[in-house]
Amino acid sequence: MSSDAPDSFEPGAGIAAEIRNARIEDEMEQSYIDYAMSVIAGRALPDVRDGLKPVHRRILYAMHQAGVTSNSSHRKSSSIVGETMGDYHPHGDSAIYDTLARMAQDFSMRYPLVDGQGNFGSVDGDPPAAMRYTEARMSSIAEELLADIDKDTVDFQSNYDDRKQEPTVLPSSFPNLLVNGSSGIAVGMSTNIPPHNLGEVIDATVELIEDPDATVADLMEHVKGPDFPTGANIVGRNAVHKAYKTGRGRVRVRADYTVEEEEGRIIINELPYQENKARLIERIADDVNAGKIEGIRDIRDESDRDGIRVVIELKRGAIAEVVKNQLLDNHLESTFGVINLALVDGQPRVLTLKETLQHYLDHRRDVVRRRSEYELAEAEDRAHILEGRLKALDNIDDVVETIRNSESRDDAKAALRGEVVVEVDGEPLPTFDFSEDQANHIVSMQLGSLTSMEAAEIEDEYEDVQATIERLETILGDAEELDAVIESELLDIKDEYADDRRTSFVANTGEVTRADLIPEEDVVVVVSEDDYIKRMPVSRFRAQHRGGKGIIGTDLKEGDRVSSVFVTNTHDDLLCFTNHGQVYQLKAYQVPEMSRTARGKSAVNLLDFDDGEEITAVVNCDDIEEVDGYLTMVTRSGYIKRTNIDEFQNILSTGIIATKLDDGDELADVEVTHGGHDLVIGTEQGMSIRFDEDEVRAMGRSARGVRGIKLTGDDRVAGVAAIDEEHHSWILTVTENGYGKRTDLDRYRPQSRNGKGLIDIKTNERNGPVCAINTVGEGDHLVVMSDDGQIVRTPVEDISTVGRNTMGVIVMDLDAGDTVASVDVIPPTMTTEDEELEDEVASDADELDELAETNDSGDAADADDSDGPAEE
């Protein structure tokens, strides 16, 4: 018996020589990395240049090669899938057909790349029919992705079996990655890019061509946000801005609907992107049956080819707003998580909006450059042939004689090239120096091309070719000319294919179940010393002439007094500053709405106040959107400081420190300032000082501040006002006994900080001490509330304009023992044009004016220096 086994084993010999030792963890790591990169680069992620994954690219290229274009007849989907799988993508027909079907779905693709015929699925989640039943061809916009692919514009690579060549990327005449979006899950990463409006994306690309330094914000002037094929609404813009600036964001998409209260129904017209309509209706029905949603009696799907229409019939007596918001909270909103991840030079990268467009432009510049080089070479070749033909026509008799007397076609070509000499009757014919291409062309010319008309056409064509060469050389030699070509082609595509935006924007109203139930309106918020709080619509308080008693604004319990009143909007975020130097954040709609005669509810459940803590100032968060803004605070003892708004971004439910206070001191007032304006501090005894806010340096929240005004005796600060001369014309001062006055700004000459200031108003027994100082302008209204809960609203123009050092006129007629507790200003944006002054005003208003003027000691000749010079 014979055997092939060796007589003895020798290490390192034979098969053993091919074996190497490897650590299993190293081998597993490398194998996994190879697999991951294969999935990332070869299957799951799109290329930033054409926005396509390999399977999409191969399907379109296979259709291009087969001539299944938008001008051809439809081809069976099974034929397209078979050619794609056989020549380019050997990964199974199911994956290819699913991709082909999706490219034909107008509810999945913003601009479908495949024109399908047959059942390609529905928004209800129905699958496409089998590929043997459907037909497809390329859409016209898909051809723009492959335009000029035969002009050496992109690189090619061998297909999986080296039989054919396939493009590594398509020329892509428009930024398809953003226009149609993409989604995919790779190994350890995923992409989810929303579709956009073609016209907006092209406008942004043109902007980047014209201004390479354009920022993301500049580009967002054109690209408003995603534009989904199913329409619907994007809630708010902040998430969109974040996604464009960072490459990641969570965009809330809300169904488009109409509420028909009279008919008692809600009609859904558009659904969020990728929402399954049939499953949505099923979920709503399940919640209705489970009692989670009340007020719905029937749901009907009346959708057809013209669009979506889901009718939700309400029960009799059901509140449509409540049902709508229950639907929004659970069913009619979805979140689209934007992950702008794409392959850049074969590596996955998260890209901003500008980076995405910049990479596309770099690709497009390379495509146009290579196309121009290709066309230039062709034009130069054609010009060379035409030059030969023109030369032959000029010497037509000798050329014809040379060809006729040559023994063969090859001899004729050689003679035209000047390589041999042709003789006739022993006499040599003239020789030529045509090139080989020219000689080949001349020998192949027909006799009909020797006519004079043909000669003129050749000359015209030669001139055209020379112009083309000159134009192409200009493009290749001038980057601006090349960009101009790209811009022109982009605008041509926009003119051809752009359409109107389908997805709209709606305001982000926060928590649907609460905020959306609250109508957006201007309100008056009242807070008492015992921490009772409530809100009332501003519209309940009609404007009156000054000097009226007003109406009841709140019912106080025995011993309680009003501490503050302020005007805001129900959807505003408020920063509430207290006399202890703390600041709390509160949404206005969280304050319970109650009638004028109601006491209010305890604020314990809204704001966690300490004993003796009261609100002294409220800042509307809508006023602090300026990046370089400050919160300027003054204390009763005359200290002032500015703190950057950024330090008030994260406020705890228990509040945070707004300013440090000395023992016995309290926070008096807070203003939003933006640098470069003047401030006016007013005191209870009628003094005031005006100085530039930049004299107060910015400090941290825990700082005490610096002196703003030097107080005398037991005087205390009443408030602070910021002067914006574009919007403010007067300084308005109100005293505790209900008197007040307007004074022109120029009567308060600027001084240095920490001076005694000037007299602002007389605080005698009639007026009482100052309780508020504000800057006001035309159209403003004043809301004044007394300790006992009376409230009056009056236009500031009704309050007389007088100088400093005067007593003013009556603003609010107070009962005996009552005093003014708080004052706030309603800007013109909160006043409506159709408001008329109440006829029921104090009948003796004119008499009060005369009485005030009689008691007034006059303007004291504008005694600017009666109180002495300012002290530093």
TAGIZI-V765478 format. One record per helix or strand of 2 or more residues. SS is the DSSP state (alpha for helix, beta for strand). FROM is the first residue (numbers start at 1). TO is the last residue. If there is no record, write none. Layout:
# TAGIZI-V765478
[[SS	FROM	TO] [SS	FROM	TO]]
This chain:
# TAGIZI-V765478
[[alpha	14	18] [alpha	24	44] [alpha	54	66] [beta	75	76] [alpha	77	87] [alpha	93	104] [beta	114	117] [beta	135	138] [alpha	140	146] [beta	156	158] [beta	165	167] [alpha	176	180] [beta	182	185] [beta	190	193] [alpha	198	210] [alpha	216	219] [beta	233	235] [alpha	238	246] [beta	248	254] [beta	256	260] [beta	265	270] [alpha	277	289] [beta	296	301] [beta	310	314] [alpha	320	330] [beta	333	339] [beta	341	344] [beta	347	350] [alpha	353	394] [alpha	396	404] [alpha	409	416] [beta	423	424] [beta	427	428] [alpha	436	444] [alpha	447	450] [alpha	452	477] [alpha	479	497] [beta	504	506] [alpha	512	515] [beta	522	528] [beta	532	537] [alpha	538	540] [beta	551	552] [beta	562	569] [beta	573	578] [beta	582	587] [alpha	588	590] [beta	601	602] [alpha	603	605] [beta	615	620] [alpha	621	624] [beta	630	635] [beta	639	644] [alpha	645	648] [beta	656	657] [beta	667	673] [beta	678	683] [beta	687	692] [alpha	693	695] [beta	706	707] [beta	717	723] [beta	730	735] [beta	739	744] [alpha	745	747] [beta	758	759] [beta	770	776] [beta	781	786] [beta	790	795] [alpha	796	798] [beta	809	810] [beta	820	826] [alpha	828	830] [alpha	845	855]]
